[in-house]
């Protein structure tokens, strides 16, 4: 039986080594950022102290210095790092092979400390061709270590839970599903004065993300006489030299085809006001936050009809097959479909709140 | 009495697509075993009696007549024993000695001629396992890291 909520503070450590060293907030880092921003004060009112903790195998890094100069983390990183031995529960929110998983296992056994690990997806095991050489092996090493140490797993789609269950491994941990959501506040869609189709896609540029399909759809729509513009927002990933060339050498690049390699949330909102359709033609995702974020920014969103997206069917979200022609036809059809009012997409606050309930039940031993 | 081998409790061993990754949490070392090596580990993980290993292997592989299969298997077992990944157990009864016909190797890669089992190990754990497996590998792949 875990500690009672009426006792003095329960300390929950959030392992932040990888997060603290990150300069740019990509998907997982955005999730971690929302998590501690949403939960720190809320949990304090409930007798839970969420603290940064570090549990690395071998490190010459002074993480106190790292936190002091970190790009991410905000006020959360002004708190002192707490040793994992002084925590009543540990959360592993990220992929990090440097974590001392065996120490966590020993701690968990000795002090009955729950270790809750987030597994955002297992795509490197299922589609190694989408990742750098040996990404699959490295990821498997991380997942095996995580399964050694964790007492509970949290995934963000039913698809990922299904993928884990299909591995030919014995996974003894309970696997809970908590959907992510939009970090952005909902805004009213902009009314266009013209019939222009303005497409926005926010994503790192990687082979699996489907930028090639958007380019194909873009060229088809132009050939059919449509007034269409496309905006990509995202940093470059790996294995995409050919795709980058295709974008930069496109005859419309710089005019009807634009690419911004980064952008704050304010920039995103402004770009969304200039768009009317968001697209998410990814071949595989852990979650794909741009669906909820696009909807929040007032865009009708077209996503590929893959299981991890289909399980989040909702108003103003449409699905397309994974080819340029189908995407072009979907864009035409959705452009003529009116926006449905009265519905707001799921938010990261919803995710944080549900996660907090889950972790509280684990810490209190009610799970 | 039959000889069996068991995986030590401080060792993680998982197989995917013909490759078994073994992590020894005591020493901090990790290993990759592919194909024939992964198959021998599979037999160990099932608790199959050692005396049956050769028969099972012959069922799945073409073994050249010049190959000393018994020596290959024995040498491999000695190697992973010396690495403290497994330990030997002597069992009095037949528990774990399933009839050969019931022993199946995973159909996760294409088998053909028997190749002596190999393992790949990495001792530079501190550097290698600090690599973010997705974002930190260079184009030339693991175990190279931009931080190196």
Interface residues (C-beta under 8 A of the other chain):
Chain A: X18 X56 X57 X58 X59 X95 X96 X97 X98 X101 X102 X105 X124 X125 X131 X132 X133 X134 X135 X137 X138 X139 X140 X141 X142 X144 X145 X147 X148 X167 X168 X169 X238
Chain B: X10 X12 X14 X15 X16 X19 X21 X23 X25 X26 X28 X30 X32 X106 X108 X125 X126 X128 X129 X130 X131 X132 X133 X134 X137 X138 X139 X140 X141 X142 X143
